[in-house]
């Protein structure tokens, strides 16, 4: 099963569209939304970790493998 990790901001239209796009693939895919609203420091950590500097940051996991998909 594919799992998606979406790092986002709750009132960001692009973040909400990314969640909606993954929701449409349920039950063959699942997702976790990590709300980064109140932690600018954590947002910077995630941006630097994935070398992607806008939100959402969408990661696809299959088993132990992760792939950065980017934003929406």
N, C-alpha and C positions, 0 to 999 in steps of 0.2 A: 504494500500500500504506500502511496506517496503521501508524504506529510509536508506541509508548508509552514514555515515560520515567517510571520509578517511583523517586522518591527515598524511601528507607526505611531501616529499622533491621532487621537480620537476624533478631532474635528477637521481632519485633512481629507478633502474630497478624493484625492488619489489613493490614500490609504483605505478609505471605505470602498472604493471601486475594486481595489485589489482583493479585499476580503470577499466582496460579492462575487467576483470572478471565480474564486476558489470554491465558494459555497455552491456554485452551480455544478461542480464536479462531484459533490458528495453523493453517494457513499464511497466512491473509488478513491477519493482523496479527503484528507482531513487538514485542518489548519489550526495554528495557535497564533493569536494576536498578542503581541507584547507591546503594551501601552507605554510609551516613552514620554508622556506629557510632562511629568513633573521631575524629570531627571535630565537636564541638559548635559550633565557630565557623562551619564550612561549613553546618551545619544552620540556624543563624541567618540566614546570607546567603540561603539558599534560601527560608526562611519569609518573609523581608522582600521578596525579589524577586517572589514570587507572592502575597503578602498572604494566605497560608494558613498557619495556625499549629499544625497537627497533622500527624502522619505516618500513612500515606503521603501524599505529594504526587504526584498522577498527572497527567501532561501527555500530550495526544494531539497527534501531529504528522502532518500530511498535506502532503507536499512541504515547503515552507518555513514553512507556517502552523502555529502552536502554539496549543493551547487548553487551559486549565486545567480538568481534570475534577474536581479536588478529592481527597478521600480515598476510603476504602472503607467 
